[in-house]
Amino acid sequence: MESGRGARPGSVPGADPGPISAPFGAHVSASDREAQAAALIEAGQRHQAAELYRQLIATGQASAVAFANLAVLLETTAPMAELVALLRQALALQPDFAEAHGNLGLLLLRSGELGPAIASFRQLIRLRPQAAEGYAHLAMALKEQGDLQASVQASQQALALDPRQLSALSSLAHSLQLLGDPAAAIATYYQRLALDPNHAETLSNLGISLQAQGDLAYAIGCFSKAVGLDPSYPEAHSNLGAALQEAGEFQRAAHHCRAALALRPDFAEAHSNLGNALQSLGDLDGALAAYGQALALRPGFAQAHVNCGMARQCRGDRAAAIAAYRQAIALDPGHAGAHANLAIALLAQGDYDQGWIEYQWRWRTGKIQRPAVMERLSAWDPAGPPLAPAEPLLLVCEQGLGDGLQFLRYAPALKQRTGAELVLCVPEPLLELTRLAGLAERVCSLEEAQTLEQGRWLPLLSAPALLGVTASQPLLNEPYLRVPEPRRAAWADRLQASLQTSEAAIIGLNWQGSPHTEINMLRGRSLPLAEFEPLAKTKGIELVSLQKGAGSEQLEKASFADRLIACQPLINQTWDFVDTAAIILACDLVITSDTAVAHLAGGLGVPTWLLLHPVPDWRWGLEGSSTAWYPTMRLFRQSPGGSWAEVIRAVKQALGPFLRGRLAKGLPARSQDPQAAWERRQ
């Protein structure tokens, strides 16, 4: 259960008003010298035309057009205040000068004076109601002001007058994107690209919407094309970096973030995105430096505070992490990632009361996929109306298999609390194991749950908050998973018959979780199989690999492959969770990294030694060698700056007394019924 950093795409560029309108021709009543200036403009002699306009203004002979044209000619060289003053003078002489209102609005928009800019554009629309440009300019200003619905309306009015109005299409797409309608934004960006296929800004913004929709590969393609079209476009580089970060291409992500910063050193979002890439590469010092740069440029940058908190938490400094998350929430009270990450930090330090409350924000982060049944049926609110007499309560598994295995235990308590018919909805791999556990009247797969016609749902990881679970009181800590006796006995006999020495202790090993989840605080939770070599030399043991999928390929090159039990090839072909549980019950001890196997073994009541990296997942707390979640589990913690070698040394040192204790007890625990074995150990 982890909330990622939520690295936002670098940024969508703000409104780009573009250049103000071209110079206007002289009025028919203009002086000969104004006509001469207009001719110079036509001939491309802009500097000479500007000098002539200055002379006319200095001698009091200039018309409104002269002031307006001089503003256009000086646009790239004169201070903004001078340009605005020229246009205001033009409008003082000719209040109905529509083009001057438009150009004044563009200058004011560029300088961030949104209210006056909007007023100027409204004047332009009043004077030129059939001109699409006025509505397009107004849409840009309203979008920058944050009035997104009004911006959409203005864009649509512009497009009704001119369906090919590019600026209006850009504003409309961007507003839809900010309103949280990426599908509509994507359609509008494509419409814009159909008219101008090589517009880098549109490609970059389209990439952001595609990324929000989960189309990461297409998003990367859009950002890459934008960078190819305009290598000097810092936002595109930063956006590409953020997308590559999400795709796991951390080195390339860092490269493009650095490219963005070379073009624009004061780009706070690029500094933050660089920090994310460096953090994923394990360079926490570099990440913190990058976040520091982002916050120096923008102290109110809530996402950078969250990212900084993640880096602090990965270093084990939870107090600083909590402070960073709280600062982000103070800046942006609705920042879901800040709340979700704060929850993890609070839970890790044992503050379950506040931690569970904050963890309800997890669904708003966009980082946790909602099971489909949650989209079809209504949520159950414990504080709301009670369930109808015939209305079932669906307890829906979420996130990883380990989360499901750990929190399935709360189904009976929830049944007792509500009195409702309880339907436990689990991932397909856990279906048979959950049914055998007898934790609910009805168990179905998440896929089957999509066909249910009635009921209300509660996410599985919301149950602990409802039941008042605390760090020291998990409510249920005895074995709650079961395996049918024939299958347990069959695997016990199979493993016993495979032993080279009948008295040998069977040690189950598991070393790697899913590589896709090993980012941020879970980075480094797995260890190479080779680290177990010192244990393999221990006399009186034989090893069983419980590893499935990624990581199992390491068995082929293991130096101690000869210490694996003879039936290992058959075990390698066994993917069923019930059979895996039966194999675990046949083990005297399971030694594992923080994976679903740890929860499976703990839920079965099998002695389990859990190997933890320096900053483990929240559920294992910050210190200690035991956990209230599983009484038969012992925690071996890697020290800050330590290595897996030191953890294995501690395990090897503890293994001797364990083996001697096993022999002193007589029959190995693996030959007993799991419930009876657990009771005997008490």
N, C-alpha and C positions, 0 to 999 in steps of 0.2 A: 504494500500500500504506500505509494509514493506520489507526490505531486512534483512534476518536473518544473524546471525554471520558467517554462512558457516564454521562451525567447520570442519576442514579437518581431515580425519582419522589420527590417531596418527603419523604414518610414515610407509613407506615401508622401511625395513632395507636396508642399502647400500650394495654394493657388498661384499660378504663374500668369499674371495679367498680360504678359507679352508687351511688345512695344506699343506706344500710343500711336494714334492714327497718323497717316501720312499728312504732309502739309496740305492746306486747303488752297485752292486757287483764289486769286484776288477778286474782290467784289467788282462788279462792273463800274461802280462809282469810285473805285480806288484811285489813288494818285498814280501818276506815271511812274514814280519811283517804286511803289508797291508792285505795279505791273512788271517793272524791271526785275524786282526781287523774285517774283513768281517765275519769270523766264530763266533766271539763274538756277532756280531749283530744278526746272525742267531740263536744263542743260547739265545737271549734275554738279554744279558749282555751289555746294551747300554752304561752305565757309563764307564765300563772298555774299551769298544771300543773307546769311545771319548778320554779317557786318552792316549790310544795308538796312535791315530791320532795326538794328540797334541805333543807327543814325536817325531813323524815322521816329523811334520812341524818344530819343534824347531831345529831338526838336519839337515834340508834341504833335507830330503829323501822322502817327500810326493809327490804324483802324484795329478793330477787334481781331481781324484775320492776321494782322502783323504780329500781335502779341501771341496768338495761338500758334502761328507757324514758327515763330522763334522758339517757343517751348519745344516743339517737335524737333527742330534742328539741333537744339542743345541737349537733347534727352540723355545722351551718353556721356556728356562732359560737365554739365552744370550741376550744382547741388540741387537736391530735391526741393528745398524751400524756394529756390529761384524759379524752378519750373512751375510749381504750384502758384506762386505769385503772378507769373505771366498769364496763366490761364484764368485766374481770378480777375485780373485786370481786363482780359478779353470779355469775360462774362459781365463785368461791370459796364462795359461799353455796349454789349449786345447780349442781354439776358436770355434770349431765345436761341443762342448759338448752340445747337444740339451737339455738334462734334466736340466743342470745348467742354461741355458737361461730361461727355464720355471720356475724353482724355484726362480731365481732372479726376474723375472717378478711378481710372486706372492707376494714376499716380498715387492717389490716397490709399488705394487698396495695396499697392506695392509697399507703402510705408506703414501699413498696419492700422490706418485710421478708418476702421470699417464702417462706423456710423456715417461719417461724411461721405465716404465712397458710395454707400448704398443710396444716400440722398441724391448724389450726382447721377447715378444710374437711373433712378426713378424719374429725374428730370429729363434725361435722354429718352426714356420710354414715353413720357408725356408728349414730348415734341416729335418723336419718331415711333409711333405705336406699331408700325408695320415692319420695323427693323429688328431682325432677330438678334443682332449684336447686343442691343441694350438688355434684353432678357438674359442673354448668355453671360454678360458681364455681371448683372445682378445676381445670377445663380452662383458665380464664383464668390462674390462678396458674402452672400448669405451663408454659403457653405463654411467659409472661414469664420464667420460669426457664430457658427454652431447651430444655426436654424436650418437643419437639414431638410425637413419637410418642405419649407418654403423654397429652399434651393432646388429641390426636385421639381416643384411646381413651376419655378421660373425657367428651368432647363426645358421642361416639357412645352412651355409656351414658345420658347425660342425654336424648338424643333418643329412645332406646328407651323411656324412661319418659314423655316428652312430646315428640312430634314437632314441636310448635309452640314449643319453648323457644328464644326468639330469641337469648339470650346464647350458648347452646351452638352455634347455627348460625354466629354471628359468629366464635366462637373456632375452630370447626372449619374454616371457610373461610380464616381468617387463617393457621392452622397449615399447612394444605395449601399455601397460597401461599408461605409461608416454606420449606416442604419442597421447593419447586421443582416443584409440580404445579399449574400455573395452570389447566389445564382442569378439574380437580376443584374447585379453589377457585371458579372462575367458576360452575360448576353449583350449588355451595352458596350462593354470594352471591345467585344468582337465586332459590333456594328461600327465602332470608331475605327478599328483596324481595317475593316473592309474598304474604308475611304482613304486610309493612309496607313498602309501595312508596315511601314518602317518608322513609326513614331515610338521612340524609345521610352518616353514617359508612360504611354499607354501600355506598352508591353510590360513594363515594370509593375504598374498598378494591377494589370491583369494577373500577373504572377502572384501578387499578394492575395487576391481573391481566390485564385486556384489553390494556393497553399491553405487558405482558411477552409476550403472545401475538402482538403485531404488529397488533392491531385498534386502531390509533391514533385513528381517527375516532370509534369507539364509546367509547373511553376518554375522549376530550375531552368527549363528550356526557355521560358519567357525572359527570365532575368539574364540568362546567358546571351540571348539575342539582343537584348537592350544594351548590355555591356559591349557587345560586338559592334553595334551601330554607333554607340557613343561611349568610347572608353573613358571619357572625362566626366561621366555621369556618376557622382558619388553615391546617390541613393540606390541606383541599380546594383552597384558593387556591394553595398551593405545588405540589400535585400537578398542578393545571391548568396552572400555569406551566411545569412540567417537560414536560408533554405538548405544550404549544404550542411549546416550544423544539424538541422533536423534529420537530414538524410544520413548522418553519421560520418560525413566526409570532413573531419575536423580541420585537417591541414589546409585543404582548399578553402574552407570557410574562413580561417584566419587570414589566408592570403588576400581574399577579396575584401575583408574588413580593413586590412592594412592599406589596400589600394584606395578604398573610400577615404581613409584618413589622410593619405598622402595628397588627395585632391582637396579635402576639406578637414583640416585638423580640428576644427571646433564642432565636429559632427558627433553629438552626444550619443545618438543611437548606434552609430558605428563603433564607438568605444565600448558600449555595452555589449554589442554583438561579438566584438573581438573577445571580450571577457568570457562570454559563453563558450566560444570555441576553445580558448585556452583552458578553461575549467574542464571541459570535456577531454582535453589532452592531458589533464593531470597537473597543469601548471597553475596551481592555486595562487601563488604569489603574483604571477603575471595577470591572472584574472582579476584579482583584487586591485591591482594597479590600474587596469583598464576601467573597472567600475568606478574607481576613485576619480579618474579623468572625466568620466561621464557625469558624475555627480558634481564635480567642480564646475562643469559647464552648465549643468541644469540641476540645481539642488532639489527641485521639485519633481524629479524624474522617478516616479514610483516604481516602475519596472526595474530600474537600475538598483534601487534599494532592495528589491526582492532578490535580484540576481546576486547582489553582494551578500545578502543573508544566506543564500544557498552555499556560496563559497565559504563563508564563515562556519556554517554548519558542517560542511565537508571536512573542515579542519578541526572539528570537535569543539568549537567555541560557540556553544548554543546560546549563551547569554547575549553575545554580540549578534547572533543570527536573529534571536527573538526581538532584539531592539530594532534591527533593520526591518523586519516584517511589520512591526508596530509602526515604524516611521512611514512605511509604504501605505499602510492602512489609514494613517492620519492624513496623508496626502490624497489618497483615493480610497474612501471607505468601501467602495464596491469592488475592489481589486481581489478577484477570487483567488488568484495564485498566491497572493500575500496571506490571505486567511488560511488556505489549505496548507501552505508551508509552515505557517505559525502552528497549525494543529499538530503537525508531525513533530516539531520541536518541543511543544508542550507535552505531548504524549511520551516522547523519549525521556523527558525528565520526570515523568510520573504524575504530571498534572492532568489526570484524565477528565476531571470535571469540566475544565475549560477546553481541553483538547478535543473532546468529542463534539462540543458545540461548534468549535471552529471547523472541524472536519466535515460538517454538513455542506461547506462551500465547495467540496471537491467536484460536484457535478457541474459547477459553473466555470470550471477552468478550461473545459474543452479538451482536457488531456485524458479523461477516462471515458471509454466507450460505454454508452448506456445500452444494456440489453434491450432487444426489440420489444419485449413485453412491456417495458416502461413507457413506450410510446403509444401503446394500444389501450392500456387500462390506466386507471387513476391511482395516484399515490395514496397511501394511507397516512393520515395525519393523526398521531396519537392524541393530540390535543383537540381534535375536531370531533365530529359526530361519530358514534360507535359504528362498528360494522353491522350490517343487517344480519339477521339470524342465519340466513343461508348463504351469506357472502363469505367466500374463503379469503384468507390472508396469504398472499404470495410472498414468501421470503426468498429474495432473488440474489443469487451469488453474483459477485462483481469482481473485477480485476483478476488477479492471478489464482492459480490452483492452490497455492499455499494459503492465500487469504481465505479461500473457501474451506479448506480443510481445518484451519484454525477456528473459524467462527461458526461452523455448522453446529457446534455444541450447544448453541443458544436457541435452537429451534424448540426443544421441549419447554424451556423457561418462557419463551414467547407465547407458546400455546397456553401455558398455565396463566400467563398474564392477561391474555385477551379472551380466552375461551373460544376462539374462532377455529374453524377448520383450517389447518395449516398446510399449505402446499409449498414444499421446498424445491426451488428451481435451481438446478446446478448444471455446470458444463457437462457435456456428454462423457468425458473421461471419468468423471466422478459419479456417474449415475448409479451404477451397480453397487459401488462401495457405500454410497449414501443410503440406498434402499436397504442394504443389509444392516446398516447401523440402527435402523428403526427409530430415527429421530423425529419423524413426522408421519402423519397418517398417509400422506401422499407425497411422492417424489416424482418430479418430471424433469426432463432436460430443458434447457433454455429454449431450444428449438420448439419443443412441444408446447411450452408455455405461450408461445405466440398464437396458438390456436384457442386458448382459453377465452371464453365469452364473458365471464364475470369474475369479480374479485378485485381487490386492491393490493398494491404491492408495497413492500418495505425493502430497501437495500440491505443486504446481509450485514454490512459493516456499520449500519445505523442501529442495529440491535443492541450492541454494548452500551451505547448512551442511554437507550430506553430502559435497559435493565440495571443501570447503575454500576456497571463493571468498573473496577479500579485496578491499579497496578498490583496491589497486594491481594485483591479478591476477585479472581476471574469467575466466581460463582460455581464453575464446574472444572475440576482439574484431574478427575479420574479418567481412565480410558473410556472413550465413547465411540470408537470405531471397532467393527467386528468383521471377522472372516469366518465363513462356514467351516466347521470342524473338518470335513473331508478334504477340503482344499488346503487348509492349514497343515493337516497331517501328511498329505501327499507331498507337499514341498519340504516339510521337515524331514521326511524319510529320504527324499531325493538328495537333499543337501548332506544328510548324515551319511548316506551311502557313498557320497563323492569325496568324503574326507580321506586324506592320506593317513591321518591318525585319528582314531575315533574320539579321543578325549580333547582334540583341538577345539579351541574357541573359534566360532565363526564371527568374523568382523565384517560388517557391511560398510562399503565406502561409497561416498557420493561427493563430487568435488566442484561441479559447475552448474550454475543456473543458466537461464536463457540469456544469451549475449545481448539481445535487444533491450533488455531491461537494465543492463549494467551500466548505467549512466548516473551522473550526479552522486547522490549519497549511496547508491548501490554499487558504484564503481569500485572494483577491487574485492567484492564479496566472494568471488570464486578463487580457487587456487589450482595450479597445475597438478595433475596426478603424480608427477615426479616428486612432489614435495613429500609424498607418503613413503618414500623409499626407506627412511630410517625405521618406520613402523613395521615394514614388511619383513625386516630381519628379526623381529621378535619371535622367540621360540614359543611354540604351543598355540599358534594361531593360524588360521587360513582365511583368505580374503575373498570377499564377494563384491563384485562391482554392481552397484545399484544405479549407475549412471545410464541415462537414456538420451539419445539425440546428441546435441552439441556437447563436445567434450569426450564422448565415448571413443572417438577415433584415437585418443591418446593411449588406449589400451594396447594398440598394436606395437607401440614403441616403448612400452613400460619395461624397465630393467628387471622388475620383479614379477613379470607375467607368470612365472612358474609357481608363484605363491597363490595364484587364484585357484579357487575351487574347481574341481574337474568338470562340473556341470555348468560352468560359466557360459559356454556357447549357447546352451539352452536358455539361460537367464537373459542373455543379450537379446534373444528373440521375443522375450515376454514384455509386452507393453501394457497389459491390462493392470489397472490399479489394484484390483482385488488380489491378483496373483502376486503383484509386487508387495502388497501388504502381507501376504502369506510368507513370502521369502524373508521379509523383514522380521516376522515373528519367529522364523527359524534361526535368526541371528542372535548371538549373545550380546552384541553391541553394535550400534550403528554410529559411525563417525562421518559427519557430513558438514558441508558448508551450508549457508543459509538459503535453502531451496525448499520446494514442496516436500521433498523426502523427509526433511527435518520435522515438518508438521505431521506427516503420515506416521512416522515412527513415534513421535510424541503422543499422537492421538491413540495409538495402539498400546501405549504404556511400555514400550521397549526401551531399555537403557540407550540413551542417545547422547553423544558428545557433539556439541555444535561449535564449529570453528567460526569465529567472528573477526572481521577486519576492524581497524581502529574505530571507525564511526559506523556502528551497525544500524540496522533498521530499528525504528522507534520501539518495536515490541520487546526488544531485548534489553532496553534500558541503557544506562550509562556505566554501570559497574556491577560487580557480583558474579558468582559462578553458578547461580541457580535462577530459575524463573518460575513464577507462580503458574504460568500457563501449562507447564508440563513437569510434574514432580520427578519424573525419571530422566530429565534432561540436565546435562551439565554444560556450562558455557566456558569455552576457552577463548579468551580475548587477546587479540593482537594489540600490543602497546603502540602508542603514537610513535611513528617513525620506525616501528619494528618491522618484522618480516614473518612470513609463514613458517620459516625454519624455527623460530623461537616458539611458535605455537605448537608445532609438531614435537619439539623437545619436551614441552610441558605435557603433551598427550602421552608421549612414550614413557615419561616418568610416572604418570598416573596409571598406565596400562598394567604395570607389574602388580600393584596392589589389587587392581580389579580382577586380574586373572587368579590371583591367590584366593581372593574372596569367593570367586565363582567355584573353585574347587572345594573350598571349605563348606559350601552350601550343599554339595552333593550333586543332585541332578541339575543339568543346565536349565536355565529359565526357558530356553527355546522349546523345550519339550512339554511345557505346560499350557493350559488354557490362559489366554492373555489376562482375563479378569482375575483369575486365581493367582497368576504370577504377580500381578500388581499388588494384590492384597497381601501376598506373602512378603513382598519387599517392605511393607509398611512397618 
